[in-house]
């Protein structure tokens, strides 16, 4: 048995030019570190969690209401 794909080794490999580009970008760009206020991050996180909690609570209440409605309908 002869496999065309595995027995045909191609030694013509091209090297990427990405190495040169990344070195130029790192060399020319200065890293500017800025301090981050932890209270701002905490308030953003709390706001996001409260929005997610309200959404989950709304879905839960809707499911309970739907199950109650189906239970009442089936008991009649």
Residue pairs with C-beta under 8 A, 6 or more apart in sequence:
none
